[in-house]
Amino acid sequence: MISAIPSDLEAGNPAIVTRDLMKFYKKNRALNGLDLTVPDGAVYLMVGPNGSGKTTTMKILLDLIRPDSGHAEVFSISPATGGARVRAAIGYVPEGRIPGYEWMQVGLLLRHHSSYYPSWDSDYADSLIKNLEIDLTRKFRKLSKGESRRVQLVMALAHFPPLLLLDEPMDGLDPLARDRVIEILIDYISETSATVLASTHHIAELDKLADHMGVLFEGKLLAQNSREEIHTSLKKYLLQVPEDWDGSPDLSNAVVHRKGTRPETSWEIWGDETYVTEQLKTAGAMVRSVVPLRLEEAAVAILAGKEQE
């Protein structure tokens, strides 16, 4: 019998570790024992529906809020005791606007922000401003969501942090701007070997960057693994089965999601393809095809399977 899709990720030198993180907002549980591992140098996509705990996790890593219990580390530093050092190593694109600075012109906001970072590279900032077509004379509060996102990206990158926390970085951007941001991030990662933790609903657009993915649901991690392992081990099996067919007992833990009605049905299953295929055939199914899943398809299957429980 093979096991379920794993939620433990081995990393010899993790950039981010959380263990059993719990966070409540009054009676609402935002995090429910979150165990997250982001390897150093990885681009890790953290995906899940609204309210699954993605933004709360990032705010705990920045020490903007404190967990009710559990532990978090960023580069082996606890944000709760070394928040300033942690924040100095992070470039952060928040989900919403930057409170308290809406009255500033964009140019003044960037100069003010740069004063906190000795490593701020003015030439690189200028190149980002030009590439992203940012108007420095406009007031920040007058910007659209997409325009403010571009400014936030400059603020996150221009001091060359070794860790990026990107909370819905594509939100509000038009297709051309999204392509530019992807190109900028690819160049930044290749030049700096930075670690990236990105929360996104636009999995397909960040797919080319990602080498790890974690799927959250109601504050708990359902699965996390490398892109390669997901592509190799999580596949869709298109089946023709008898009317009374109920699957293979040896695969019961490994079935992530199933859909369709007999005699034609499709099952997403975690495990070695040869073994899974043999077990399906032994149980009486005809395997019509086996299809590997893209990251977005894998995330949808994992979340849909949770809803089926």
VOGU-3710 file (C-alpha; in Angstrom, 3 decimals, decimal comma):
1> misaipsdle> 0,000/0,000/0,000  1,356/3,429/-0,915  0,990/6,489/1,315  -0,842/9,743/0,760  0,697/12,780/-0,909  3,383/14,046/1,482  3,252/17,283/3,458  6,770/16,929/4,920  9,592/18,423/2,883  13,228/17,593/3,533
11> agnpaivtrd> 15,593/20,552/3,188  19,151/20,483/4,444  19,382/24,264/4,625  15,889/25,770/4,775  15,384/29,510/4,448  11,983/29,342/6,175  10,673/26,865/8,719  7,405/26,961/10,639  6,363/24,322/13,127  2,856/23,876/14,485
21> lmkfykknra> 1,902/27,522/13,933  -1,478/28,457/15,366  -3,194/31,805/14,953  -6,702/32,879/15,956  -8,540/36,074/15,142  -11,122/36,069/17,918  -12,921/32,772/17,277  -11,678/32,348/13,718  -8,710/30,020/13,287  -6,374/31,416/10,599
31> lngldltvpd> -3,560/28,861/11,067  -4,053/25,325/12,310  -0,665/23,775/13,069  1,153/24,987/9,953  4,395/23,108/9,182  6,047/24,907/6,270  9,543/24,288/4,884  11,028/26,529/2,183  14,479/25,394/0,985  17,165/28,028/0,604
41> gavylmvgpn> 17,252/29,300/-2,975  13,835/27,856/-3,822  10,922/29,561/-5,502  8,040/28,234/-3,427  4,409/28,809/-4,407  2,019/28,881/-1,462  -1,468/28,342/-2,851  -4,934/27,916/-1,434  -8,373/29,539/-1,327  -9,058/32,860/0,352
51> gsgktttmki> -8,832/32,497/4,111  -6,441/29,555/4,018  -3,737/31,415/5,989  -1,308/32,579/3,313  -1,200/36,267/4,250  -1,190/35,457/7,970  1,868/33,236/7,452  3,790/36,015/5,720  2,921/38,540/8,419  4,201/36,144/11,098
61> lldlirpdsg> 7,461/35,715/9,173  7,817/39,520/9,134  6,855/39,783/12,836  3,971/42,050/11,909  1,750/39,740/13,940  2,590/37,047/16,485  1,329/33,446/16,453  -0,696/32,180/19,370  1,559/29,136/19,532  4,195/27,373/17,459
71> haevfsispa> 7,505/28,541/16,071  8,851/30,214/12,927  12,395/30,827/11,674  13,780/32,855/8,783  17,417/32,056/8,029  17,556/30,406/11,486  16,343/33,611/13,173  13,072/33,800/15,057  11,036/36,793/13,838  9,683/37,197/17,372
81> tggarvraai> 13,162/37,869/18,810  15,041/39,166/15,763  12,363/40,949/13,783  14,549/43,831/12,607  17,246/41,502/11,244  14,620/39,345/9,553  12,873/42,299/7,907  16,202/43,687/6,690  16,712/40,461/4,724  13,250/40,488/3,135
91> gyvpegripg> 11,701/42,220/0,161  7,958/42,288/0,734  5,099/42,910/-1,661  1,982/43,064/0,551  -1,483/42,054/-0,537  -2,876/45,569/-0,130  -1,618/49,131/-0,082  1,010/50,540/2,283  -0,868/52,256/5,124  0,264/55,711/6,247
101> yewmqvglll> 2,080/56,742/3,055  -0,785/57,398/0,649  -0,184/61,177/0,726  3,386/60,868/-0,625  4,407/61,262/-4,225  5,875/58,030/-5,533  9,379/59,498/-5,872  9,354/60,713/-2,273  8,011/57,372/-1,074  10,846/55,505/-2,772
111> rhhssyypsw> 13,484/57,902/-1,381  12,000/57,542/2,096  11,942/53,743/1,775  15,523/53,580/0,478  16,843/55,402/3,555  16,161/52,287/5,644  18,372/50,061/3,468  22,132/50,694/3,167  22,217/48,172/0,307  19,713/50,148/-1,794
121> dsdyadslik> 20,945/50,297/-5,399  19,732/53,541/-6,994  20,783/52,505/-10,491  18,851/49,252/-10,240  15,854/51,099/-8,789  15,958/53,546/-11,721  16,049/50,687/-14,218  13,013/49,062/-12,547  11,160/52,386/-12,541  11,812/52,780/-16,262
131> nleidltrkf> 10,965/49,181/-17,122  7,716/49,283/-15,131  6,785/52,752/-16,451  6,322/54,286/-13,007  5,391/57,983/-12,772  7,342/59,386/-9,822  5,273/62,595/-9,663  1,930/60,956/-8,851  0,658/60,561/-5,315  0,581/56,993/-4,115
141> rklskgesrr> -3,094/57,165/-3,162  -3,999/58,083/-6,744  -2,510/54,901/-8,183  -4,565/51,951/-9,342  -3,965/48,566/-7,738  -1,728/47,530/-10,635  0,246/50,782/-10,535  0,797/50,500/-6,786  1,943/46,894/-7,299  4,728/48,129/-9,593
151> vqlvmalahf> 5,918/50,616/-6,972  5,850/47,924/-4,291  7,968/45,679/-6,503  10,679/48,357/-6,723  10,545/48,735/-2,935  10,924/44,972/-2,528  13,813/44,425/-4,951  16,066/47,481/-5,028  17,926/46,676/-1,793  18,745/43,164/-3,111
161> pplllldepm> 17,269/41,096/-0,266  18,052/37,354/-0,134  14,363/36,552/0,521  11,247/37,790/-1,266  7,776/37,477/0,242  5,308/38,177/-2,561  1,631/38,235/-1,564  -0,434/38,060/-4,780  2,249/39,932/-6,781  0,237/39,797/-10,042
171> dgldplardr> -2,973/41,165/-8,567  -4,226/44,160/-10,574  -1,568/43,954/-13,282  -2,526/43,958/-16,945  -1,133/41,138/-19,156  1,798/43,218/-20,439  2,810/44,293/-16,933  2,560/40,693/-15,736  4,989/39,579/-18,423  7,395/42,341/-17,429
181> vieilidyis> 7,201/41,405/-13,750  7,888/37,750/-14,571  10,946/38,760/-16,606  12,181/40,990/-13,787  11,769/38,210/-11,226  13,527/35,670/-13,461  16,485/38,038/-13,875  16,580/38,827/-10,154  16,502/35,191/-9,076  19,153/34,140/-11,600
191> etsatvlast> 21,495/36,960/-10,530  21,016/36,717/-6,751  19,941/33,094/-6,059  17,310/34,579/-3,760  14,629/32,523/-2,049  11,053/33,387/-3,005  7,864/32,595/-1,119  4,933/33,679/-3,277  1,250/33,508/-2,437  -0,827/33,489/-5,591
201> hhiaeldkla> -4,103/32,695/-7,276  -2,304/32,980/-10,630  -0,473/29,666/-10,457  -0,147/29,314/-14,236  1,616/32,673/-14,551  4,200/31,834/-11,892  4,522/28,216/-12,993  7,711/28,846/-14,967  9,393/30,242/-11,833  8,324/27,658/-9,271
211> dhmgvlfegk> 10,351/24,683/-8,140  8,269/23,913/-5,011  4,613/24,200/-4,085  2,605/24,013/-0,882  -1,191/23,774/-0,755  -3,016/25,295/2,232  -6,591/24,756/3,340  -8,139/26,273/6,468  -4,748/27,103/7,932  -3,233/23,657/7,455
221> llaqnsreei> -0,773/22,374/4,884  -2,348/19,636/2,786  0,762/18,959/0,700  4,166/20,368/-0,148  6,750/19,017/-2,510  9,132/19,834/-5,301  7,887/20,567/-8,783  9,766/17,539/-10,099  8,233/15,170/-7,552  4,729/16,502/-8,168
231> htslkkyllq> 5,161/16,091/-11,911  6,544/12,563/-11,468  4,220/11,223/-8,777  0,828/12,943/-9,110  -0,962/11,878/-12,286  -4,431/11,656/-13,747  -5,543/8,131/-14,647  -8,383/7,948/-17,157  -10,212/4,696/-16,456  -12,927/2,467/-17,775
241> vpedwdgspd> -14,383/0,495/-14,892  -17,234/-1,938/-14,136  -20,487/-0,535/-12,766  -19,832/-1,917/-9,268  -16,132/-0,944/-9,193  -14,913/0,656/-5,968  -11,204/1,029/-6,580  -8,121/-0,713/-5,244  -7,674/-1,109/-1,464  -3,907/-0,703/-1,889
251> lsnavvhrkg> -4,442/2,781/-3,366  -6,982/4,079/-0,861  -4,519/6,433/0,847  -3,013/7,626/-2,419  -6,164/8,751/-4,248  -6,107/12,556/-4,233  -9,280/13,237/-6,216  -11,776/11,384/-8,364  -14,435/12,565/-10,764  -16,753/11,234/-13,422
261> trpetsweiw> -19,271/8,423/-13,328  -18,923/4,779/-14,246  -17,955/3,356/-16,673  -15,745/6,382/-17,588  -13,954/8,048/-14,689  -10,700/9,827/-13,898  -8,679/9,570/-10,708  -5,721/11,707/-9,618  -3,409/9,411/-7,687  -0,077/9,911/-5,922
271> gdetyvteql> 2,559/7,223/-6,418  4,805/5,364/-8,803  3,018/5,106/-12,159  3,959/1,464/-12,788  2,756/0,343/-9,361  -0,442/2,405/-9,511  -1,271/1,092/-12,987  -0,743/-2,519/-11,882  -2,994/-2,060/-8,858  -5,752/-0,474/-10,942
281> ktagamvrsv> -5,637/-3,305/-13,478  -5,595/-5,933/-10,743  -8,691/-4,338/-9,233  -10,506/-4,601/-12,587  -10,017/-1,183/-14,185  -8,905/-0,558/-17,754  -6,330/2,262/-17,788  -7,014/4,321/-20,905  -4,292/6,937/-20,363  -1,999/8,448/-17,747
291> vplrleeaav> -1,430/12,211/-17,766  1,031/14,167/-15,563  -0,362/17,327/-13,976  0,807/20,907/-14,192  1,202/22,693/-10,851  -2,135/24,459/-11,198  -3,906/21,178/-12,002  -2,200/19,498/-9,050  -3,309/22,254/-6,663  -6,889/22,094/-7,929
301> ailagkeqe> -6,929/18,296/-7,550  -5,593/18,433/-3,976  -8,118/21,072/-2,913  -10,993/19,341/-4,696  -10,058/16,073/-3,006  -10,206/17,788/0,380  -13,707/19,004/-0,382  -14,735/15,433/-1,227  -13,847/14,179/2,254
//
